[in-house]
Amino acid sequence: MTQGAKRWKVPKGHVYVLDDICKGCGFCIEYCPRKVLAQSEHFNAKGYHPPEVVDPDACVMCGFCELVCPDFAIWTEKETAEVKDAA
């Protein structure tokens, strides 16, 4: 790394999908810049294939999946760092 270059800390967290609400439109899969999601093989209660998280470590918590979901069936949650008591 060159001197003076900044290192960026990439946020980590979890992606959650509400399978029974999802209608399988695939917008979240299409717009994920890191290809974290893929269409699952199983059917939900509506008969659609909801997305599944296939590469959770690649997720950068950009939130595109949340923004494009017309059914609000997907959301991300950033990991919180544990604060240890100094006592």
PyMOL Python script that loads the backbone (N, CA, C, O; Angstrom):
from pymol import cmd

cmd.read_pdbstr("""\
ATOM      1  N   MET A   1       0.847  -1.174   0.000  1.00  0.00           N
ATOM      2  CA  MET A   1       0.000   0.000   0.000  1.00  0.00           C
ATOM      3  C   MET A   1       0.891   1.235   0.000  1.00  0.00           C
ATOM      4  O   MET A   1       1.915   1.271   0.683  1.00  0.00           O
ATOM      5  N   THR A   2       0.504   2.229  -0.756  1.00  0.00           N
ATOM      6  CA  THR A   2       1.294   3.449  -0.826  1.00  0.00           C
ATOM      7  C   THR A   2       1.101   4.270   0.432  1.00  0.00           C
ATOM      8  O   THR A   2       0.062   4.201   1.088  1.00  0.00           O
ATOM      9  N   GLN A   3       2.111   5.041   0.752  1.00  0.00           N
ATOM     10  CA  GLN A   3       2.042   5.852   1.954  1.00  0.00           C
ATOM     11  C   GLN A   3       0.961   6.920   1.801  1.00  0.00           C
ATOM     12  O   GLN A   3       0.836   7.550   0.751  1.00  0.00           O
ATOM     13  N   GLY A   4       0.198   7.107   2.845  1.00  0.00           N
ATOM     14  CA  GLY A   4      -0.858   8.101   2.828  1.00  0.00           C
ATOM     15  C   GLY A   4      -2.181   7.595   2.278  1.00  0.00           C
ATOM     16  O   GLY A   4      -3.191   8.295   2.363  1.00  0.00           O
ATOM     17  N   ALA A   5      -2.195   6.387   1.715  1.00  0.00           N
ATOM     18  CA  ALA A   5      -3.448   5.829   1.189  1.00  0.00           C
ATOM     19  C   ALA A   5      -4.335   5.394   2.347  1.00  0.00           C
ATOM     20  O   ALA A   5      -3.859   4.827   3.330  1.00  0.00           O
ATOM     21  N   LYS A   6      -5.610   5.662   2.220  1.00  0.00           N
ATOM     22  CA  LYS A   6      -6.563   5.286   3.267  1.00  0.00           C
ATOM     23  C   LYS A   6      -7.071   3.876   3.024  1.00  0.00           C
ATOM     24  O   LYS A   6      -7.258   3.455   1.882  1.00  0.00           O
ATOM     25  N   ARG A   7      -7.288   3.166   4.094  1.00  0.00           N
ATOM     26  CA  ARG A   7      -7.915   1.850   4.016  1.00  0.00           C
ATOM     27  C   ARG A   7      -9.373   2.029   4.407  1.00  0.00           C
ATOM     28  O   ARG A   7      -9.682   2.644   5.427  1.00  0.00           O
ATOM     29  N   TRP A   8     -10.253   1.493   3.599  1.00  0.00           N
ATOM     30  CA  TRP A   8     -11.678   1.611   3.855  1.00  0.00           C
ATOM     31  C   TRP A   8     -12.162   0.383   4.600  1.00  0.00           C
ATOM     32  O   TRP A   8     -11.799  -0.744   4.261  1.00  0.00           O
ATOM     33  N   LYS A   9     -12.969   0.601   5.601  1.00  0.00           N
ATOM     34  CA  LYS A   9     -13.560  -0.509   6.339  1.00  0.00           C
ATOM     35  C   LYS A   9     -14.922  -0.787   5.714  1.00  0.00           C
ATOM     36  O   LYS A   9     -15.801   0.075   5.706  1.00  0.00           O
ATOM     37  N   VAL A  10     -15.086  -1.989   5.195  1.00  0.00           N
ATOM     38  CA  VAL A  10     -16.331  -2.379   4.542  1.00  0.00           C
ATOM     39  C   VAL A  10     -17.299  -2.873   5.607  1.00  0.00           C
ATOM     40  O   VAL A  10     -16.955  -3.764   6.383  1.00  0.00           O
ATOM     41  N   PRO A  11     -18.511  -2.307   5.661  1.00  0.00           N
ATOM     42  CA  PRO A  11     -19.470  -2.762   6.668  1.00  0.00           C
ATOM     43  C   PRO A  11     -19.894  -4.201   6.416  1.00  0.00           C
ATOM     44  O   PRO A  11     -20.023  -4.634   5.271  1.00  0.00           O
ATOM     45  N   LYS A  12     -20.103  -4.917   7.477  1.00  0.00           N
ATOM     46  CA  LYS A  12     -20.564  -6.303   7.393  1.00  0.00           C
ATOM     47  C   LYS A  12     -21.905  -6.408   8.103  1.00  0.00           C
ATOM     48  O   LYS A  12     -22.244  -5.580   8.949  1.00  0.00           O
ATOM     49  N   GLY A  13     -22.652  -7.428   7.749  1.00  0.00           N
ATOM     50  CA  GLY A  13     -23.941  -7.632   8.382  1.00  0.00           C
ATOM     51  C   GLY A  13     -24.639  -8.841   7.812  1.00  0.00           C
ATOM     52  O   GLY A  13     -24.002  -9.787   7.351  1.00  0.00           O
ATOM     53  N   HIS A  14     -25.960  -8.799   7.848  1.00  0.00           N
ATOM     54  CA  HIS A  14     -26.766  -9.930   7.406  1.00  0.00           C
ATOM     55  C   HIS A  14     -27.869  -9.458   6.466  1.00  0.00           C
ATOM     56  O   HIS A  14     -28.370  -8.340   6.585  1.00  0.00           O
ATOM     57  N   VAL A  15     -28.233 -10.319   5.540  1.00  0.00           N
ATOM     58  CA  VAL A  15     -29.344 -10.066   4.622  1.00  0.00           C
ATOM     59  C   VAL A  15     -30.454 -11.037   4.999  1.00  0.00           C
ATOM     60  O   VAL A  15     -30.222 -12.239   5.129  1.00  0.00           O
ATOM     61  N   TYR A  16     -31.656 -10.510   5.172  1.00  0.00           N
ATOM     62  CA  TYR A  16     -32.802 -11.328   5.550  1.00  0.00           C
ATOM     63  C   TYR A  16     -33.871 -11.247   4.468  1.00  0.00           C
ATOM     64  O   TYR A  16     -34.113 -10.182   3.900  1.00  0.00           O
ATOM     65  N   VAL A  17     -34.506 -12.377   4.190  1.00  0.00           N
ATOM     66  CA  VAL A  17     -35.576 -12.447   3.194  1.00  0.00           C
ATOM     67  C   VAL A  17     -36.814 -13.031   3.856  1.00  0.00           C
ATOM     68  O   VAL A  17     -36.747 -14.079   4.499  1.00  0.00           O
ATOM     69  N   LEU A  18     -37.943 -12.351   3.696  1.00  0.00           N
ATOM     70  CA  LEU A  18     -39.224 -12.880   4.159  1.00  0.00           C
ATOM     71  C   LEU A  18     -39.801 -13.702   3.016  1.00  0.00           C
ATOM     72  O   LEU A  18     -40.475 -13.174   2.132  1.00  0.00           O
ATOM     73  N   ASP A  19     -39.527 -14.999   3.046  1.00  0.00           N
ATOM     74  CA  ASP A  19     -39.897 -15.888   1.937  1.00  0.00           C
ATOM     75  C   ASP A  19     -41.376 -15.829   1.581  1.00  0.00           C
ATOM     76  O   ASP A  19     -41.723 -15.811   0.400  1.00  0.00           O
ATOM     77  N   ASP A  20     -42.248 -15.798   2.575  1.00  0.00           N
ATOM     78  CA  ASP A  20     -43.682 -15.869   2.295  1.00  0.00           C
ATOM     79  C   ASP A  20     -44.256 -14.582   1.714  1.00  0.00           C
ATOM     80  O   ASP A  20     -45.365 -14.590   1.180  1.00  0.00           O
ATOM     81  N   ILE A  21     -43.526 -13.484   1.808  1.00  0.00           N
ATOM     82  CA  ILE A  21     -43.987 -12.218   1.234  1.00  0.00           C
ATOM     83  C   ILE A  21     -43.436 -12.031  -0.181  1.00  0.00           C
ATOM     84  O   ILE A  21     -44.065 -11.373  -1.009  1.00  0.00           O
ATOM     85  N   CYS A  22     -42.286 -12.598  -0.453  1.00  0.00           N
ATOM     86  CA  CYS A  22     -41.603 -12.438  -1.741  1.00  0.00           C
ATOM     87  C   CYS A  22     -42.430 -13.017  -2.885  1.00  0.00           C
ATOM     88  O   CYS A  22     -43.003 -14.100  -2.771  1.00  0.00           O
ATOM     89  N   LYS A  23     -42.481 -12.265  -4.002  1.00  0.00           N
ATOM     90  CA  LYS A  23     -43.179 -12.766  -5.189  1.00  0.00           C
ATOM     91  C   LYS A  23     -42.212 -13.197  -6.291  1.00  0.00           C
ATOM     92  O   LYS A  23     -42.621 -13.444  -7.425  1.00  0.00           O
ATOM     93  N   GLY A  24     -40.930 -13.284  -5.948  1.00  0.00           N
ATOM     94  CA  GLY A  24     -39.944 -13.828  -6.874  1.00  0.00           C
ATOM     95  C   GLY A  24     -39.652 -12.977  -8.086  1.00  0.00           C
ATOM     96  O   GLY A  24     -39.318 -13.517  -9.141  1.00  0.00           O
ATOM     97  N   CYS A  25     -39.764 -11.661  -7.978  1.00  0.00           N
ATOM     98  CA  CYS A  25     -39.538 -10.792  -9.139  1.00  0.00           C
ATOM     99  C   CYS A  25     -38.076 -10.788  -9.582  1.00  0.00           C
ATOM    100  O   CYS A  25     -37.787 -10.583 -10.761  1.00  0.00           O
ATOM    101  N   GLY A  26     -37.152 -11.015  -8.642  1.00  0.00           N
ATOM    102  CA  GLY A  26     -35.734 -11.079  -8.984  1.00  0.00           C
ATOM    103  C   GLY A  26     -35.018  -9.745  -9.046  1.00  0.00           C
ATOM    104  O   GLY A  26     -33.841  -9.704  -9.403  1.00  0.00           O
ATOM    105  N   PHE A  27     -35.694  -8.644  -8.707  1.00  0.00           N
ATOM    106  CA  PHE A  27     -35.036  -7.334  -8.746  1.00  0.00           C
ATOM    107  C   PHE A  27     -33.817  -7.303  -7.823  1.00  0.00           C
ATOM    108  O   PHE A  27     -32.771  -6.768  -8.188  1.00  0.00           O
ATOM    109  N   CYS A  28     -33.954  -7.873  -6.638  1.00  0.00           N
ATOM    110  CA  CYS A  28     -32.840  -7.852  -5.681  1.00  0.00           C
ATOM    111  C   CYS A  28     -31.636  -8.614  -6.222  1.00  0.00           C
ATOM    112  O   CYS A  28     -30.492  -8.205  -6.025  1.00  0.00           O
ATOM    113  N   ILE A  29     -31.899  -9.709  -6.898  1.00  0.00           N
ATOM    114  CA  ILE A  29     -30.822 -10.515  -7.482  1.00  0.00           C
ATOM    115  C   ILE A  29     -30.146  -9.741  -8.615  1.00  0.00           C
ATOM    116  O   ILE A  29     -28.920  -9.705  -8.710  1.00  0.00           O
ATOM    117  N   GLU A  30     -30.951  -9.134  -9.458  1.00  0.00           N
ATOM    118  CA  GLU A  30     -30.447  -8.403 -10.625  1.00  0.00           C
ATOM    119  C   GLU A  30     -29.609  -7.185 -10.232  1.00  0.00           C
ATOM    120  O   GLU A  30     -28.584  -6.912 -10.857  1.00  0.00           O
ATOM    121  N   TYR A  31     -30.040  -6.452  -9.200  1.00  0.00           N
ATOM    122  CA  TYR A  31     -29.385  -5.196  -8.851  1.00  0.00           C
ATOM    123  C   TYR A  31     -28.288  -5.325  -7.801  1.00  0.00           C
ATOM    124  O   TYR A  31     -27.631  -4.333  -7.487  1.00  0.00           O
ATOM    125  N   CYS A  32     -28.073  -6.510  -7.253  1.00  0.00           N
ATOM    126  CA  CYS A  32     -27.003  -6.689  -6.267  1.00  0.00           C
ATOM    127  C   CYS A  32     -25.649  -6.561  -6.968  1.00  0.00           C
ATOM    128  O   CYS A  32     -25.326  -7.374  -7.834  1.00  0.00           O
ATOM    129  N   PRO A  33     -24.853  -5.548  -6.604  1.00  0.00           N
ATOM    130  CA  PRO A  33     -23.581  -5.345  -7.298  1.00  0.00           C
ATOM    131  C   PRO A  33     -22.529  -6.405  -6.982  1.00  0.00           C
ATOM    132  O   PRO A  33     -21.548  -6.537  -7.714  1.00  0.00           O
ATOM    133  N   ARG A  34     -22.721  -7.158  -5.903  1.00  0.00           N
ATOM    134  CA  ARG A  34     -21.733  -8.150  -5.493  1.00  0.00           C
ATOM    135  C   ARG A  34     -22.211  -9.586  -5.681  1.00  0.00           C
ATOM    136  O   ARG A  34     -21.526 -10.524  -5.274  1.00  0.00           O
ATOM    137  N   LYS A  35     -23.372  -9.766  -6.291  1.00  0.00           N
ATOM    138  CA  LYS A  35     -23.934 -11.105  -6.569  1.00  0.00           C
ATOM    139  C   LYS A  35     -24.047 -11.955  -5.296  1.00  0.00           C
ATOM    140  O   LYS A  35     -23.667 -13.125  -5.269  1.00  0.00           O
ATOM    141  N   VAL A  36     -24.577 -11.330  -4.254  1.00  0.00           N
ATOM    142  CA  VAL A  36     -24.772 -11.997  -2.966  1.00  0.00           C
ATOM    143  C   VAL A  36     -25.987 -12.917  -3.010  1.00  0.00           C
ATOM    144  O   VAL A  36     -26.033 -13.926  -2.307  1.00  0.00           O
ATOM    145  N   LEU A  37     -26.964 -12.568  -3.832  1.00  0.00           N
ATOM    146  CA  LEU A  37     -28.231 -13.301  -3.890  1.00  0.00           C
ATOM    147  C   LEU A  37     -28.356 -14.126  -5.163  1.00  0.00           C
ATOM    148  O   LEU A  37     -27.774 -13.806  -6.200  1.00  0.00           O
ATOM    149  N   ALA A  38     -29.137 -15.203  -5.052  1.00  0.00           N
ATOM    150  CA  ALA A  38     -29.463 -16.038  -6.210  1.00  0.00           C
ATOM    151  C   ALA A  38     -30.875 -16.577  -6.009  1.00  0.00           C
ATOM    152  O   ALA A  38     -31.384 -16.604  -4.888  1.00  0.00           O
ATOM    153  N   GLN A  39     -31.498 -16.999  -7.090  1.00  0.00           N
ATOM    154  CA  GLN A  39     -32.836 -17.566  -6.995  1.00  0.00           C
ATOM    155  C   GLN A  39     -32.748 -18.936  -6.330  1.00  0.00           C
ATOM    156  O   GLN A  39     -31.916 -19.763  -6.703  1.00  0.00           O
ATOM    157  N   SER A  40     -33.606 -19.166  -5.352  1.00  0.00           N
ATOM    158  CA  SER A  40     -33.579 -20.448  -4.644  1.00  0.00           C
ATOM    159  C   SER A  40     -34.307 -21.521  -5.447  1.00  0.00           C
ATOM    160  O   SER A  40     -35.027 -21.223  -6.400  1.00  0.00           O
ATOM    161  N   GLU A  41     -34.110 -22.745  -5.054  1.00  0.00           N
ATOM    162  CA  GLU A  41     -34.772 -23.875  -5.702  1.00  0.00           C
ATOM    163  C   GLU A  41     -36.141 -24.158  -5.087  1.00  0.00           C
ATOM    164  O   GLU A  41     -37.003 -24.751  -5.736  1.00  0.00           O
ATOM    165  N   HIS A  42     -36.343 -23.736  -3.835  1.00  0.00           N
ATOM    166  CA  HIS A  42     -37.607 -24.053  -3.163  1.00  0.00           C
ATOM    167  C   HIS A  42     -38.693 -23.028  -3.491  1.00  0.00           C
ATOM    168  O   HIS A  42     -38.401 -21.903  -3.894  1.00  0.00           O
ATOM    169  N   PHE A  43     -39.926 -23.431  -3.314  1.00  0.00           N
ATOM    170  CA  PHE A  43     -41.081 -22.566  -3.532  1.00  0.00           C
ATOM    171  C   PHE A  43     -41.550 -22.005  -2.201  1.00  0.00           C
ATOM    172  O   PHE A  43     -41.476 -22.678  -1.173  1.00  0.00           O
ATOM    173  N   ASN A  44     -42.039 -20.758  -2.225  1.00  0.00           N
ATOM    174  CA  ASN A  44     -42.648 -20.205  -1.019  1.00  0.00           C
ATOM    175  C   ASN A  44     -44.145 -20.516  -1.027  1.00  0.00           C
ATOM    176  O   ASN A  44     -44.621 -21.238  -1.903  1.00  0.00           O
ATOM    177  N   ALA A  45     -44.883 -19.981  -0.068  1.00  0.00           N
ATOM    178  CA  ALA A  45     -46.311 -20.261   0.055  1.00  0.00           C
ATOM    179  C   ALA A  45     -47.106 -19.759  -1.151  1.00  0.00           C
ATOM    180  O   ALA A  45     -48.187 -20.274  -1.438  1.00  0.00           O
ATOM    181  N   LYS A  46     -46.578 -18.760  -1.856  1.00  0.00           N
ATOM    182  CA  LYS A  46     -47.262 -18.218  -3.034  1.00  0.00           C
ATOM    183  C   LYS A  46     -46.891 -18.964  -4.315  1.00  0.00           C
ATOM    184  O   LYS A  46     -47.465 -18.705  -5.373  1.00  0.00           O
ATOM    185  N   GLY A  47     -45.941 -19.881  -4.223  1.00  0.00           N
ATOM    186  CA  GLY A  47     -45.519 -20.644  -5.393  1.00  0.00           C
ATOM    187  C   GLY A  47     -44.380 -20.021  -6.169  1.00  0.00           C
ATOM    188  O   GLY A  47     -44.124 -20.404  -7.311  1.00  0.00           O
ATOM    189  N   TYR A  48     -43.688 -19.059  -5.562  1.00  0.00           N
ATOM    190  CA  TYR A  48     -42.565 -18.386  -6.211  1.00  0.00           C
ATOM    191  C   TYR A  48     -41.239 -18.873  -5.631  1.00  0.00           C
ATOM    192  O   TYR A  48     -41.191 -19.442  -4.541  1.00  0.00           O
ATOM    193  N   HIS A  49     -40.177 -18.638  -6.379  1.00  0.00           N
ATOM    194  CA  HIS A  49     -38.825 -18.929  -5.897  1.00  0.00           C
ATOM    195  C   HIS A  49     -38.250 -17.645  -5.294  1.00  0.00           C
ATOM    196  O   HIS A  49     -37.872 -16.741  -6.039  1.00  0.00           O
ATOM    197  N   PRO A  50     -38.177 -17.545  -3.974  1.00  0.00           N
ATOM    198  CA  PRO A  50     -37.584 -16.347  -3.366  1.00  0.00           C
ATOM    199  C   PRO A  50     -36.061 -16.376  -3.500  1.00  0.00           C
ATOM    200  O   PRO A  50     -35.488 -17.427  -3.791  1.00  0.00           O
ATOM    201  N   PRO A  51     -35.408 -15.248  -3.294  1.00  0.00           N
ATOM    202  CA  PRO A  51     -33.945 -15.247  -3.354  1.00  0.00           C
ATOM    203  C   PRO A  51     -33.358 -15.916  -2.120  1.00  0.00           C
ATOM    204  O   PRO A  51     -34.008 -16.032  -1.081  1.00  0.00           O
ATOM    205  N   GLU A  52     -32.118 -16.349  -2.261  1.00  0.00           N
ATOM    206  CA  GLU A  52     -31.387 -16.859  -1.108  1.00  0.00           C
ATOM    207  C   GLU A  52     -30.002 -16.234  -1.108  1.00  0.00           C
ATOM    208  O   GLU A  52     -29.466 -15.875  -2.156  1.00  0.00           O
ATOM    209  N   VAL A  53     -29.440 -16.111   0.066  1.00  0.00           N
ATOM    210  CA  VAL A  53     -28.109 -15.541   0.202  1.00  0.00           C
ATOM    211  C   VAL A  53     -27.094 -16.637  -0.110  1.00  0.00           C
ATOM    212  O   VAL A  53     -27.030 -17.649   0.589  1.00  0.00           O
ATOM    213  N   VAL A  54     -26.304 -16.433  -1.160  1.00  0.00           N
ATOM    214  CA  VAL A  54     -25.327 -17.444  -1.572  1.00  0.00           C
ATOM    215  C   VAL A  54     -23.886 -17.056  -1.245  1.00  0.00           C
ATOM    216  O   VAL A  54     -23.009 -17.919  -1.195  1.00  0.00           O
ATOM    217  N   ASP A  55     -23.636 -15.770  -1.024  1.00  0.00           N
ATOM    218  CA  ASP A  55     -22.280 -15.318  -0.701  1.00  0.00           C
ATOM    219  C   ASP A  55     -22.348 -14.176   0.315  1.00  0.00           C
ATOM    220  O   ASP A  55     -22.113 -13.021  -0.039  1.00  0.00           O
ATOM    221  N   PRO A  56     -22.666 -14.491   1.575  1.00  0.00           N
ATOM    222  CA  PRO A  56     -22.857 -13.432   2.568  1.00  0.00           C
ATOM    223  C   PRO A  56     -21.610 -12.594   2.827  1.00  0.00           C
ATOM    224  O   PRO A  56     -21.726 -11.418   3.174  1.00  0.00           O
ATOM    225  N   ASP A  57     -20.431 -13.168   2.667  1.00  0.00           N
ATOM    226  CA  ASP A  57     -19.198 -12.416   2.913  1.00  0.00           C
ATOM    227  C   ASP A  57     -18.940 -11.340   1.864  1.00  0.00           C
ATOM    228  O   ASP A  57     -18.163 -10.417   2.106  1.00  0.00           O
ATOM    229  N   ALA A  58     -19.575 -11.446   0.714  1.00  0.00           N
ATOM    230  CA  ALA A  58     -19.393 -10.456  -0.352  1.00  0.00           C
ATOM    231  C   ALA A  58     -20.268  -9.217  -0.146  1.00  0.00           C
ATOM    232  O   ALA A  58     -20.032  -8.184  -0.771  1.00  0.00           O
ATOM    233  N   CYS A  59     -21.260  -9.313   0.714  1.00  0.00           N
ATOM    234  CA  CYS A  59     -22.201  -8.204   0.918  1.00  0.00           C
ATOM    235  C   CYS A  59     -21.503  -7.013   1.562  1.00  0.00           C
ATOM    236  O   CYS A  59     -20.771  -7.165   2.539  1.00  0.00           O
ATOM    237  N   VAL A  60     -21.737  -5.822   1.002  1.00  0.00           N
ATOM    238  CA  VAL A  60     -21.159  -4.585   1.525  1.00  0.00           C
ATOM    239  C   VAL A  60     -22.230  -3.670   2.105  1.00  0.00           C
ATOM    240  O   VAL A  60     -21.988  -2.483   2.323  1.00  0.00           O
ATOM    241  N   MET A  61     -23.407  -4.219   2.352  1.00  0.00           N
ATOM    242  CA  MET A  61     -24.509  -3.486   2.982  1.00  0.00           C
ATOM    243  C   MET A  61     -24.893  -2.226   2.204  1.00  0.00           C
ATOM    244  O   MET A  61     -25.179  -1.187   2.801  1.00  0.00           O
ATOM    245  N   CYS A  62     -24.899  -2.318   0.885  1.00  0.00           N
ATOM    246  CA  CYS A  62     -25.242  -1.152   0.065  1.00  0.00           C
ATOM    247  C   CYS A  62     -26.736  -0.829   0.148  1.00  0.00           C
ATOM    248  O   CYS A  62     -27.136   0.324  -0.014  1.00  0.00           O
ATOM    249  N   GLY A  63     -27.554  -1.851   0.400  1.00  0.00           N
ATOM    250  CA  GLY A  63     -28.986  -1.635   0.550  1.00  0.00           C
ATOM    251  C   GLY A  63     -29.775  -1.607  -0.741  1.00  0.00           C
ATOM    252  O   GLY A  63     -30.976  -1.339  -0.712  1.00  0.00           O
ATOM    253  N   PHE A  64     -29.141  -1.875  -1.878  1.00  0.00           N
ATOM    254  CA  PHE A  64     -29.875  -1.871  -3.148  1.00  0.00           C
ATOM    255  C   PHE A  64     -31.027  -2.866  -3.127  1.00  0.00           C
ATOM    256  O   PHE A  64     -32.112  -2.578  -3.631  1.00  0.00           O
ATOM    257  N   CYS A  65     -30.790  -4.041  -2.541  1.00  0.00           N
ATOM    258  CA  CYS A  65     -31.839  -5.065  -2.511  1.00  0.00           C
ATOM    259  C   CYS A  65     -33.083  -4.544  -1.790  1.00  0.00           C
ATOM    260  O   CYS A  65     -34.207  -4.808  -2.215  1.00  0.00           O
ATOM    261  N   GLU A  66     -32.880  -3.811  -0.707  1.00  0.00           N
ATOM    262  CA  GLU A  66     -34.005  -3.235   0.034  1.00  0.00           C
ATOM    263  C   GLU A  66     -34.736  -2.184  -0.796  1.00  0.00           C
ATOM    264  O   GLU A  66     -35.966  -2.133  -0.808  1.00  0.00           O
ATOM    265  N   LEU A  67     -33.974  -1.356  -1.481  1.00  0.00           N
ATOM    266  CA  LEU A  67     -34.563  -0.258  -2.244  1.00  0.00           C
ATOM    267  C   LEU A  67     -35.406  -0.726  -3.423  1.00  0.00           C
ATOM    268  O   LEU A  67     -36.421  -0.106  -3.741  1.00  0.00           O
ATOM    269  N   VAL A  68     -35.001  -1.807  -4.071  1.00  0.00           N
ATOM    270  CA  VAL A  68     -35.703  -2.235  -5.279  1.00  0.00           C
ATOM    271  C   VAL A  68     -36.823  -3.239  -5.012  1.00  0.00           C
ATOM    272  O   VAL A  68     -37.599  -3.540  -5.919  1.00  0.00           O
ATOM    273  N   CYS A  69     -36.925  -3.759  -3.800  1.00  0.00           N
ATOM    274  CA  CYS A  69     -37.955  -4.762  -3.505  1.00  0.00           C
ATOM    275  C   CYS A  69     -39.328  -4.099  -3.411  1.00  0.00           C
ATOM    276  O   CYS A  69     -39.559  -3.289  -2.514  1.00  0.00           O
ATOM    277  N   PRO A  70     -40.245  -4.433  -4.328  1.00  0.00           N
ATOM    278  CA  PRO A  70     -41.571  -3.816  -4.304  1.00  0.00           C
ATOM    279  C   PRO A  70     -42.448  -4.329  -3.162  1.00  0.00           C
ATOM    280  O   PRO A  70     -43.473  -3.722  -2.851  1.00  0.00           O
ATOM    281  N   ASP A  71     -42.061  -5.427  -2.543  1.00  0.00           N
ATOM    282  CA  ASP A  71     -42.871  -6.018  -1.477  1.00  0.00           C
ATOM    283  C   ASP A  71     -42.247  -5.866  -0.095  1.00  0.00           C
ATOM    284  O   ASP A  71     -42.782  -6.389   0.882  1.00  0.00           O
ATOM    285  N   PHE A  72     -41.135  -5.163  -0.001  1.00  0.00           N
ATOM    286  CA  PHE A  72     -40.430  -4.977   1.278  1.00  0.00           C
ATOM    287  C   PHE A  72     -40.150  -6.321   1.948  1.00  0.00           C
ATOM    288  O   PHE A  72     -40.297  -6.465   3.162  1.00  0.00           O
ATOM    289  N   ALA A  73     -39.748  -7.294   1.144  1.00  0.00           N
ATOM    290  CA  ALA A  73     -39.530  -8.651   1.633  1.00  0.00           C
ATOM    291  C   ALA A  73     -38.062  -8.943   1.926  1.00  0.00           C
ATOM    292  O   ALA A  73     -37.714 -10.080   2.246  1.00  0.00           O
ATOM    293  N   ILE A  74     -37.205  -7.947   1.823  1.00  0.00           N
ATOM    294  CA  ILE A  74     -35.776  -8.161   2.066  1.00  0.00           C
ATOM    295  C   ILE A  74     -35.223  -6.945   2.794  1.00  0.00           C
ATOM    296  O   ILE A  74     -35.607  -5.809   2.517  1.00  0.00           O
ATOM    297  N   TRP A  75     -34.319  -7.201   3.724  1.00  0.00           N
ATOM    298  CA  TRP A  75     -33.669  -6.100   4.421  1.00  0.00           C
ATOM    299  C   TRP A  75     -32.289  -6.531   4.891  1.00  0.00           C
ATOM    300  O   TRP A  75     -31.982  -7.718   4.991  1.00  0.00           O
ATOM    301  N   THR A  76     -31.469  -5.526   5.174  1.00  0.00           N
ATOM    302  CA  THR A  76     -30.119  -5.785   5.661  1.00  0.00           C
ATOM    303  C   THR A  76     -29.987  -5.221   7.062  1.00  0.00           C
ATOM    304  O   THR A  76     -30.675  -4.272   7.440  1.00  0.00           O
ATOM    305  N   GLU A  77     -29.103  -5.816   7.811  1.00  0.00           N
ATOM    306  CA  GLU A  77     -28.856  -5.365   9.178  1.00  0.00           C
ATOM    307  C   GLU A  77     -27.356  -5.406   9.417  1.00  0.00           C
ATOM    308  O   GLU A  77     -26.736  -6.464   9.322  1.00  0.00           O
ATOM    309  N   LYS A  78     -26.776  -4.255   9.727  1.00  0.00           N
ATOM    310  CA  LYS A  78     -25.337  -4.186   9.961  1.00  0.00           C
ATOM    311  C   LYS A  78     -24.987  -4.836  11.290  1.00  0.00           C
ATOM    312  O   LYS A  78     -25.733  -4.751  12.265  1.00  0.00           O
ATOM    313  N   GLU A  79     -23.822  -5.491  11.299  1.00  0.00           N
ATOM    314  CA  GLU A  79     -23.323  -6.064  12.546  1.00  0.00           C
ATOM    315  C   GLU A  79     -22.892  -4.929  13.454  1.00  0.00           C
ATOM    316  O   GLU A  79     -22.336  -3.929  13.000  1.00  0.00           O
ATOM    317  N   THR A  80     -23.151  -5.091  14.721  1.00  0.00           N
ATOM    318  CA  THR A  80     -22.710  -4.093  15.685  1.00  0.00           C
ATOM    319  C   THR A  80     -21.495  -4.639  16.415  1.00  0.00           C
ATOM    320  O   THR A  80     -21.460  -5.806  16.806  1.00  0.00           O
ATOM    321  N   ALA A  81     -20.523  -3.797  16.587  1.00  0.00           N
ATOM    322  CA  ALA A  81     -19.309  -4.204  17.292  1.00  0.00           C
ATOM    323  C   ALA A  81     -19.604  -4.253  18.783  1.00  0.00           C
ATOM    324  O   ALA A  81     -20.243  -3.356  19.332  1.00  0.00           O
ATOM    325  N   GLU A  82     -19.136  -5.300  19.424  1.00  0.00           N
ATOM    326  CA  GLU A  82     -19.333  -5.413  20.862  1.00  0.00           C
ATOM    327  C   GLU A  82     -18.378  -4.467  21.573  1.00  0.00           C
ATOM    328  O   GLU A  82     -17.195  -4.383  21.242  1.00  0.00           O
ATOM    329  N   VAL A  83     -18.917  -3.760  22.552  1.00  0.00           N
ATOM    330  CA  VAL A  83     -18.101  -2.863  23.357  1.00  0.00           C
ATOM    331  C   VAL A  83     -17.810  -3.581  24.663  1.00  0.00           C
ATOM    332  O   VAL A  83     -18.725  -3.965  25.390  1.00  0.00           O
ATOM    333  N   LYS A  84     -16.533  -3.759  24.952  1.00  0.00           N
ATOM    334  CA  LYS A  84     -16.153  -4.472  26.172  1.00  0.00           C
ATOM    335  C   LYS A  84     -15.928  -3.482  27.298  1.00  0.00           C
ATOM    336  O   LYS A  84     -15.360  -2.408  27.100  1.00  0.00           O
ATOM    337  N   ASP A  85     -16.380  -3.858  28.470  1.00  0.00           N
ATOM    338  CA  ASP A  85     -16.226  -3.026  29.658  1.00  0.00           C
ATOM    339  C   ASP A  85     -14.766  -3.052  30.101  1.00  0.00           C
ATOM    340  O   ASP A  85     -14.163  -4.121  30.201  1.00  0.00           O
ATOM    341  N   ALA A  86     -14.206  -1.893  30.364  1.00  0.00           N
ATOM    342  CA  ALA A  86     -12.803  -1.793  30.750  1.00  0.00           C
ATOM    343  C   ALA A  86     -12.579  -2.178  32.211  1.00  0.00           C
ATOM    344  O   ALA A  86     -11.432  -2.316  32.637  1.00  0.00           O
ATOM    345  N   ALA A  87     -13.634  -2.352  32.973  1.00  0.00           N
ATOM    346  CA  ALA A  87     -13.492  -2.662  34.407  1.00  0.00           C
ATOM    347  C   ALA A  87     -13.069  -4.065  34.671  1.00  0.00           C
ATOM    348  O   ALA A  87     -12.913  -4.456  35.827  1.00  0.00           O
TER     349      ALA A  87
END
""", "prot")
cmd.dss("prot")
cmd.show_as("cartoon", "prot")
cmd.util.cbc("prot")
cmd.orient("prot")
